[in-house]
């Protein structure tokens, strides 16, 4: 069984947490693959999702009984040739996603969703 990023989200860190990783996943960075599901996790009334859609965007969804936050970032805004670094952070006030390239002088952008 393969290790999944959503296995890192558990009941301890549902209210506030960060996932940060570097990937060179060929499917994620292949424009001919229409959609890639990276995270799809329900814990109680909390839901986390991260997909790469057909528009070559990463879409981070964080939903609870009291809010639904969605943030979208275009992967083409960074140099993804050698892979990308993805950081997801969430708490009760906001959820955000940082997408960066892997160069020494990182180019990155942050997408933020608030309640």
N, C-alpha and C positions, 0 to 999 in steps of 0.2 A: 504494500500500500504506500502510495506516495505521500510525502508531507505536503500539507496544504497550508497556505497563509492564514486561512480562516480558523485553523486549529489553534492559532495563537490568541484568538479572541475568546475569552471565557467569562464566567460569571464574576470573577474578581475585577476584571478591567472593562466591563461593559460601560460603566458610568464615565470613566476617563482613561484614555490610553493612547499609545502611539505604536504603529507598525512602521518599520523603516527597513527597506531592503533594496538591493541592486539586482537587476535581472537582465539577461540576454535572451530570454525566452523567444524562440524563433516564431512561434505562433502569435505571440503578443505583438511582435514587430513586423509581421508579414501582412501587408495591405490586402493580399488576396484572401485572407481569412476574415470573414465578415464580422465575427464576434468572438471574444475570448472572455470567459468568466474566470476571474481571479479569486474573488471572495463572494460567497453566497451563504450567509450564516444568520440563523435566528437563535436568540437566547431569550426565553420568556417573551416579553413584549418588545424587545429590541431587535432590530434587523440591520445588518451591514451587508453592503454589496459593492463590489468594484468590478466593472466590466470595461473592456475596450470595445467600443461599438464600431459600426461600419463606416463612420465618419473619421476613424482613427483618433478618437477621443477617449480618454479615461473618464468614467462616470462613477463617482463615489456617492453612495446613498447611505444615510444614517437615519433610521426611523425608530421612534418609540411611540408610546401611546399619546404623548403630548406634542411631538413635533415630527416633521418630515423634512430632512435637509438633503439637498442634492447639489453637488459641485462637479463641474465639468472642465476638463483641461485637454487641450489639443496636443497630442504627443509630438506633432511636427514643430512645435515651438521650441524644442530642444534638439540637440544633435543625438539621435538615438542609434547611430551607426554601431557604436561599441556597447550598446545597452543603455538602460536608464536606471535612475534611482527614484524610488517612489516612497513617499512618507505620508501616512494617514494619521491624523491626530483628531481626537474628539473629547468633548466634555459636555457638561449640561448647557453651556452658553453658545458653543460653536463647534463646527466640524470643518477641518480643512485638509487639503491635499497639496503636497509639494512634489513637483516633477522636475528632475534635474538630469543633465547629461553626466558623463563620467570623466570629463576632462579635469585637469588640475585646476583650471579657473572655471569652475562650474557655472554654467548658464542654467537658470532655473526660473520657475514661476510658481506662484502660490494661488490656489483657488480656495475661496472661503465661503462658507454658508453659515448664517446665524439664525437664531430663533428671534 
